Amino acid sequence: MSVRLSLSLDRFEGKGKSIAVLLTDSGEALNIPRSLLVPDAVPGDVLALTLERDAAATRQLAEQTRRLQDKLSRRDPGGDLRL
């Protein structure tokens, strides 16, 4: 399942105009790094943003986290570290 949003590029802010201020249809502001936008985006453009869950990446991150927790628990000589 994915969610698709339509966002209008309102303006650029911050040092070097590095933050893009995007507005939702309801007027909520979403600030993201300008570097994540398409290079030719300008204020007034409408941009589409699609969000989807990446199940494979989620499983991989969970496994990496488990391995790190196991490694840290082996280094805990007192056994009082609970992860």
C-alpha positions in Angstrom: 0.0 0.0 0.0 1.2 3.5 -0.8 0.1 7.0 -0.1 0.4 9.7 -2.7 0.4 13.4 -1.7 0.2 16.5 -3.8 2.3 19.3 -2.4 2.9 22.8 -3.6 6.3 24.3 -3.3 5.8 27.5 -1.3 9.3 28.8 -0.8 12.9 28.2 0.2 14.2 29.2 3.6 17.3 28.9 5.8 20.9 29.4 5.2 21.6 29.3 1.5 17.8 28.7 0.9 18.5 25.0 1.6 15.1 24.2 3.1 12.0 23.7 0.9 8.7 24.6 2.4 6.0 22.4 0.9 2.3 22.9 1.6 -0.4 20.2 1.7 -3.9 20.7 0.4 -5.0 21.5 4.0 -2.3 24.1 4.4 0.1 22.2 6.6 3.8 22.9 6.0 6.3 20.2 5.4 10.0 21.3 5.5 12.5 19.1 3.7 16.0 19.6 2.4 16.1 21.3 -0.9 18.5 18.6 -2.1 15.7 16.0 -2.1 13.7 18.0 -4.7 14.0 17.7 -8.4 16.7 20.1 -9.5 14.5 22.5 -11.5 11.7 22.8 -8.8 10.6 26.4 -8.2 8.1 28.0 -5.9 4.6 27.5 -7.3 5.3 24.0 -8.6 3.1 21.2 -7.5 5.0 18.1 -6.6 3.9 14.5 -6.1 5.2 12.6 -3.1 4.6 8.9 -2.7 5.2 7.0 0.5 5.3 3.3 0.8 6.4 0.8 3.3 9.5 -1.2 2.4 9.0 -4.6 4.1 12.3 -6.0 3.0 14.3 -3.0 4.3 12.3 -3.1 7.5 13.2 -6.8 8.1 16.9 -6.0 7.3 17.0 -3.1 9.8 15.3 -5.3 12.5 18.0 -8.0 11.9 20.8 -5.5 12.0 19.4 -4.0 15.2 19.1 -7.5 16.8 22.7 -8.3 15.9 23.9 -5.1 17.4 21.9 -5.7 20.6 23.3 -9.2 20.8 26.9 -7.8 20.4 26.3 -5.2 23.1 24.8 -7.7 25.6 27.8 -10.0 25.2 30.1 -7.0 26.2 28.0 -6.3 29.4 30.0 -8.0 32.2 27.5 -7.1 34.9 24.5 -8.4 33.1 22.5 -5.3 34.2 22.1 -4.0 30.6 18.7 -4.9 29.3 18.0 -4.4 25.6 
